[in-house]
Amino acid sequence: MYTYIMRQVKKFSRKSLQIRLLCIDVILLLFSVVLSLIIRNGSIEHGSHLRSVIISFLPVIAFYLIFMYTIELYNIDKYYSLTHLIQAFSYSSFASLLFASFIFYFSPQRNTLPKRILIFFCIISIITLVISRKIFYKVNLQQKLPIVFIGYNSTVKNLLKHTQSTYISYEPVAIFTQSPIQYDNIHILSTVDELKKYIYAHQHINTFVIDKTTHSDELTSYILSGHHWGITTIPLDAFYEHLLRRVPIKNIDIHSIISTANIKNKKVYIKVKRMFDIMVSLIGLIVSLPILLLAACLIKIYDGGSVFFKQKRKGYAGSIFTIYKLRTMTIEDNGNSFLKQNEQRITKPGKILRKIRVDELPQLFNVLKGDMSLIGPRPDYVDFADYLETSLPIYQYRYVVKPGITGWDQICGTYHSSTIKDTSMKLEYDFYYIKNMSFFLDVSICFKTIMTIFRMQGK
């Protein structure tokens, strides 16, 4: 009974970590506002003025927290290095600075609002949040959650590569399988008796990750009975999706994805998204016109070729459309092949345009026309899409949504080659987006795209 109670307490504590972390961050951001005001004025302000300053900063703090959440700084399944934390909080702070400048400028009380303490606020918040997060990791996530894999396949093998990372808060301690495998510091259990003895000897272990293959009656009975004394079971596919934010392509259940995505019941989401696409693409084309003109001049001066690159792509419902981009490759290249690292076909201006993704701006015209959305799977050129439809029939499920300028794969994955292996990886990200698409996920992708632009990580 004691063991069961401790397991439930530990499980509850783990779920409450995010709330605890959020509360700490709110306090630190409020502290950063107060300290910024003290540094600026050299003394503590009287109550009414301090209260008005804090109230005026509340929208900024709310935006700060939302930005941090969307870039997964509240994901306790993995914790980050000092360098990553500094980068992530710097981006969050800079985005909040822009947001604050915008709302303070348009505020009716803009002449009385504390614009000059914004810089102090940003610097102090980065320092305090980074320090607190490292302390939080040290205190709360020092002990990884031990897990036992029931079954072994390529999905488990892929997960083991990630869960053995220093920055993942799960620790695989045992694998139940008849396969002749060997891993350092992981027990291989081949019989139910061995599994029972192992769990009995290590009563702090209470999480099984189970694949969906058929198991023996003896194993099934043991797992079911384990629920009475605190064993938690997680389906392998769900664990993979939760941890890696991808849908495992090799074990994919297309019926499950179709029923979960439930596109037909997302009519409101789709209509609102289309309205947002029209508004943003129209404003984006107008605002980016000077940038497009400058880029066009660079392209023309460099080799005198055409400014725009046009190509047939496959989009929603398998329809074919013409995509528009700024030309970043040599004049004779038609773009019907994948780029390699340090590809010689990219021009010098093209390298710059790709780094900051300016070459994608003409696709706003495709969004305005309705061929594309701002967010969705990357559209492939027609010949390659036809090849993939034959090699990977499940590939066609991407066509249930419009392709996008940016998307989950683009901001989470790397640049994929034309191999089936890389395409499968791309599909894992695309299917995750299709299965989980929502306003919140779209906002998260937008923020992460902005971070990619700031990092100049465009390919």
N, C-alpha and C positions, 0 to 999 in steps of 0.2 A: 504493500500500500504506500509506503514511504517513497519507494522508487517511482511509482506511478504519479504521485503528487508532485515530486520534484521535476518529472518530465513535463507535466502540464504547466508548472510554474515557469520552467525554462522556455517552453513554447510560447507562453503568453508574453514573457519578457522580450523575446525576440521580436514578436509582432509589435510591441510597444516602442521599440528602438527608434523607429521613424518619427513617431510623435514626440519622443523625448528630444531627438535631434532637431526637429522643427522648432520646438520651444526654446532650445538653447540659441538657435540662430536668430529668432525673433528678439530675444533679450540682447544679444550681441549687436544686432543692427540698431536697436534703440539706444544702446550704450554708445555706439559709433556716432549717432546723431548728437547726443549730449556732449560727448568729448570733443567733437568737431566744433560745436558752438563755444565751448570753453576755450579751446585753442584760438579760435578767431577773436573772441572778445577779451580773453585774459581773465575771465571770472565767470562764475555761475550766474546765469540770468535769473531774474525774478520769475515767480511761478507762472504768471499769465503769459509772458512772452515765450518761455520755455514750452509751455503747453501748446501754444499756437504753432511753434516751429515743429514740434513732434507731430501734430495733426497734419500739417502741410506735407510732412515726409511719409505719412502712412501709405499713400498710393505708391510711392517709390519703393518702400519696403515690401509691399505686396508684390510688385512687379519683380523685385529682386528674388523673392522666394519662389515665385512661379518659374522664373528663368532657371534657377538652380534645380528645381524639381524636374523641369523638362530635359535638362542635360544630365539627369540621373545622379545628381549629387545626394539624393536621398535613397538611392538604391543600396541597401545594406548587404546585398548578396555579393558585392565586390567593393573593395576599398582601394584607395588610390595612393600612388606615390606622392611625395612632396611636390615634385615638379608638375605633375598633373593637377594637383589641388591648386597650386599657384596660378596655373594657366586657366583652369575652370573658373575660379573665383575672380580672376582678372577680367575674363570675358563677361561674367555676370555683373561685375561692378561697372564695366564700361557701358554695357547695354542699359543698365539702370541710370547711368549718368546721362545718356542720350534721352531716355524716357523722362527723366526729371527735368532736363533742359526744355523739353517739348512742353510738358504740362505747366512748368513755371512760367514759360514765355506766354502761353495762352491763358494763364490764370488772370482773373480780374484783379487779383491782389499781387500781380507780378512785381510791383515796385517795392513791396514790403517783404517778399519772400526771400529766404536766405540762400541766394544763388552761390555766393562766394564760399560757403562751407561745403559745397558738393565735392570739391576735390579732396578736402580733408576727410569727408565721409567715405569716399571711395577707398582711399589709402588705408584708413583705420579699419574699415570693414574687411578688406582683404587680409590684413595681418591677423586680426582677431579670429576670423572664420577659419583661416588655415591652421592656426595654432590650436583652436578648439577642436577642429576635426581630427587632427593628429592625436590629441589627447583622447578624444572619443573612441577612435579606433583602438588605441592602446588599452583602454579600460573595458570596452564593451565587446570588441571583436577579436580579442587576443585568442580566445578559444574558438576554433572553427567548429562548425556543426558536422559531426561524423555521419557518414551515410554508407549504406551497403547497397551495392548494385545486385539485383536479382536478375540474372541473365547477362549475356555478353554478346555484343554485335558491333558493327561499325559505328553506330550512334554512341554507344558506351565508350568505345575507343576514342572518339572525337571529344566526348565530354571529359574524359580523363586528362586530356592535354590541357584543358582549361581549368578544371578543378584543382589540379596540382600546382597552379600558379599561386604565387605569394599573395596576390591581390583578390583571391576568391575566398569567400567566407564559408565554403563547404570543403570537407576533407573526406575523400573516399578511403575507407579503412578496410573494406572487404568486398569481394566479388563472389557470388554464388554461380558457378558454372562448371560444366563438364569439359569445357575447352582447355587444352593444354597451354595455358598462358602464364606469364610471370611478370610481376611489377614490383618494384622496390617499395617497401613499407606498406604493401597492400596484401592482406591475407586472401588466398584463393581457397574457397570452400566448395567441395564437389558433392557432398551429401547433405541431406536435411539434418542428420544427427550432428554433423560438424557445425552447421549453421546454428542449431539450437545451443550447442555447447559454447560456441563463440559469443552469442548474444547473452547467455546466462553469465559468462565470465566478464562481459563488458556491458553492464546494465545501463550505462549512460548512453549507449547507442540505441536510438529508437526511430531511425528514419530509413525506410527501404525505398529504393528507386527501382521500379519493376517494369520490365518490358512486357509487350502484349502477346508474346508467344505462349503457346500452351504449356502449362506447368503440370507436374505430377499432382495427384490428389493429396499426397502426403504434404507436399510443399504448400499447396493451396490451403489446406486445413490449418497448417501452422501459421501462415500469414493471417488468416481470418481470426484465429484465436488470439493472435498478438494484439489485435485492436482492443481487447478487453483489458490489457495491462499496459497500454500506452504506446504501442507501435504505430507510427504514422507511415502510410504508404503513399507514394507519389508515382503516377504513371511516367514512364521514361520519356515519352514524347512531350508531356507537359513540363517536365523538369528541364528538358533541352530547350524548349521554347521560352520558358521563364528565365533561364540563366543566360542564354545566348541571344535572345530576341530574334530567333529564327525558327522556322518550321522544318523539322527534319525531313528532307526530301526522300531519303531511301525508305523510310517507314511511313510515308505519307498516306493518310486516309482521305482521299478526295471528297468523299461524302461528308466527312466530319468538317472539312474546311468550308464546303458549300453551305452546310447547315449553320455553321458558326458565323460565317461572314454575313449570310442572310441579306444579300444586296437589295432584294426587293423591299425589305422592311426599313431601308435607310433612305427613303425618298426625300424626307425633310433635309437630312444631312447632304444628300447629293444636290438638291436644289440650292441650298444655302452656299455650298461649296462652289457651285457654278456662278452664283452672284458675286461671291468673293473673287473668283478667278477673273471675271469681267472687270470688276472695279480695280483690282490690283494691276492687271495687265495693261489697262488703259492708262492709269496713273504712271505705271512703270515705264511705258513707252514714251510718255511725254517728258518725264523727269530724266530719263536716261538718254534723251536725244543728243545732248552735247557730248556725252561719252561715246555714243555710237558714231557721231561725226568725227571725233578725234581718232577713234579706232579705225574708221574707214580711211582717213588720211594716212595713217601709219601703214596700213595694208597696201594702199595704192603706191605710196612712196617706195616701199620696200621692193616690190617686184612688178608693179603695174597691172596685176591681175584683178579678177573680179573681187568685189568686197564680200559678197555673200556666198555661202556654200548651201546648195540645195540638194536634197536627197529624198528618195521615196522611203517611207517607213511604214510599219504596220502598227495600227492603233486599236481603238475601242472596237470590239466585235470583229476584229480582223480586218477592218477597213484600211485602205492604203491612202496615205496623205503625204504632202511634201513638207519636210521640215526645213526651217531656215536657221542658219547660224552664221556668225562671222567666220570667214575663211581663215583658218590657222595653219593650213598645210600648203604644200607646194601646188603650183597651178595645175600640173598634170595629174594630181592625185584625185581620185573619185570618192575616196572614203569608204570603199566597199571592202575593207579589211581592217583588222584590229591593230592598234598601235602597240609597240613594244616600248620598254623602258628606254629613255634617251633616244627615242625615234628620230631619225634624220629627216623625215618628211615634214616635221613641224618647223615652221619659219621662226625667225627670231621674235618678230612681233607676236606671233602665235603663242609662243611659250609664255609671254607675259599675260596675254588675254586669257589663256587657259588657267593660269595660276589663280587669277582673281575671278574666273568664270564669266568674264564680260562677253566671251564668245557665245554664251547661251542667251544673251538678251534678246536677239531677234525672235526667239521662240515665244516671246510674249505675244507676238502676232498670231502664232499658232493657238495659243491659249484663248486669245480674243475671238478667233474664228470658231473655236470649239473642238479643234482637232486634238488638243491636249489640255491638261490641267496643270496648275502650278506644281502639284504634288501627285506622284504616281510612279509606277515602274518605268524604267528607261525604255523608250521604243527602239527596237532593233531594225536594221535595214532589211528590206524585203527578202532578199536571197537567203540571208542568215536566219531570219525568222522561219522561212519555209523549211530550211534544213532542220531547225530545232523542233518544229512541229512533227517531223518524221522521226527524229532521234529520241525526242522526249515528248510524247503525246500530252503529258500533263502541262507542258509549257503553255498550251493554248488557254489555260485558265487565267492567265494574265490579262486576257482580252476582256474580262468582265468589268474592268475599270479603265478609265482613260490614262494614257501614259503621261508622265510628268516631266517638268524641267528638272526638278529635284525629287528625291524620294528616299525611302528607308534604306534601300540598298546603296544609293549614292553616298549617304552620309555615314553609314555603318560599315560598309564593305570596302574593298580595294578595287582598283581598276581590273576588270575581269577580261581574260583572254577568250578566244573562241572555242576553247576545249569544253568537252561535256562536263568535266569536273568543275571548272570555273562557272559554267552556266548553271549547274546544279546549286552551287553556292549562291549565285544571284537569285535563283528561284526561291531559295529558303528565305531570303530577306523579303522578296516580293510577296510571297504567300503570307508571311507574317503581317505585312502591311494590309493586304486584302482581308485577312481574317480579323484584324484588330482595328481597322481604319475608323477614325473618329476625329472630332474637332480637336481634342487634346493631342492626339498623335500627330495631327497635321501641324499644330503649333510647335510641338517638340521638334519636328523635322525642319520647320522654318528657322527656329533658333539655332539648331545644329548646323544648318546650311550657312547661316551668318558667321558662326564660329569657323567653319571651313574656309570661308572667304577671308576672314581676318588672318587665319594661319597660312593663307596662300597655298592650300593643299590641293587645288584643282588639278586634274590630270589632263 
